Amino acid sequence: MSSKLNGFIQIEKVGFIVPSSNTALEPITVSMASQVADRVSFHFSRVTVQTLDTDEMSVGQFNTDKMVASAVLLNDADLDAILWNGTSGSWSGRGLQADVTLSAEMEAATGLPSSTSTLAQIEVLEQYGVKRFSLAGPYVDGPTQGLVNFYKGLGYDVVKTSQMNERANVAFANTPLSRIKELIREADSPEAECIVVACTNWPVALIIDEMEAEIGKPIYDSICVTFWKALRMVNVKVPIHGWGRLLRDDPTLEKINVALSSLLESCHASRTTFRLDLPERNCHVDTVCAEACAPGIKQLKLDSSLNQMALGTVQWIDTSRRVLVQGDCANAEVPPPKALMGVYGVKAQMLAPLHQGDHLTAWISVHYVPSTREWTEREIQALESTMEEVKKLLIEDNWIS
């Protein structure tokens, strides 16, 4: 948490109503929220939920009156928004109107903006224009078929499903991550634009970046989706790194991604990356905030293990304020990090800095993996031009001055 914080009155506060047997949702939410801990805090209340199925007793656990009572209890904390962090509306057979009604009743009882995981999921699908997707989850046949019926009833095409065949909610959170990966792969289909995970106690978020990179498409996980909606309800709009495309998505960074893709093509490169030191936008140089990769090239945005400012190459561009051109990394006068060469196989690279006054604010890296190479003047100029383009974008979007 920032030392600049003058008190918790500065922080937006969100309440989540959580199934009582959930153990994944809260620690994952707290981990995601650590990146914006000086802007928003999350507070939890529970309703009794033990089994997940479509029988009368299981569905009866999600009584609206219990949810509203839990929302009223949360409201004692003078919060700014409340959400039901559960997906029962999408698989129990109650339909979309049940969550619309629940949201309205929570709002009437508390006077606070209210929503649910299911409403947030639909908002995400609409925002990204998704029409065809696969479903993965821990459920037995009843809830899985309930999800298919729910989304088909809204006009979506569910092209494939996978399920773990478990009823006990406690077991969901204890699923080995290797098993979750298997079920995501099983659900994937060439026809699916994304994979939807409708469960807030299945720790998909822990492997979401890895699996999105593997299957090449978004995974809209309920814990992440609800967190995304909560941030927007309290007007916290910064990219969250390490938790999937949805939370990382940002209009300015997307424009930079486009510029990096063009640079990748111009330089016939393997990878282009952009690092930015701008804490107020939740961008830090140890994490890649924009990237373009050639097919088969491993993403660097999944790795934040190196202290970038301590690297010789970064210190060189900081001091010289010039483009660093290295045609043979292994024999370069300024040694690149060993991990870049050993783990990622980079044999040639270029780095272009962006300074604001005396401060190194950002840089673009261009990597080449197949062999050493000579970088042409045209390619060096393309890198310099791209950095100017990115600088202009950052100024136009009021990220820097």
MOCORHU-V639095 format. One line per field, one symbol per residue. ss: DSSP state (H for helix, E for strand, - for the rest). A space follows every 50 residues. Layout:
ss->???
This chain:
ss->-------HHH-EEEEEEEE-----HHHHHHHHHHHH---EEEEEEEE--- E----HHHHH---HHHHHHHHHHHH-----EEEE---HHHH----HHHHH HHHHHHHHHH--EEEEHHHHHHHHHHH----EEEEEE---HHHHHHHHHH HHH---EEEEEEE----EHHHHH---HHHHHHHHHHH------EEEE--- ---HHHHHHHHHHHH--EEEEHHHHHHHHHHHH-----------HHHH-- HHHHHHHHHHHHHHHH----EEEEEE-EHHH-E------EEEE------- -------HHH-HHHHHHHHH---EEE--HHH------HHHHH-----EEE EEEEEE--EEEEEEEEEE--------HHHHHHHHHHHHHHHHHHHH---- -
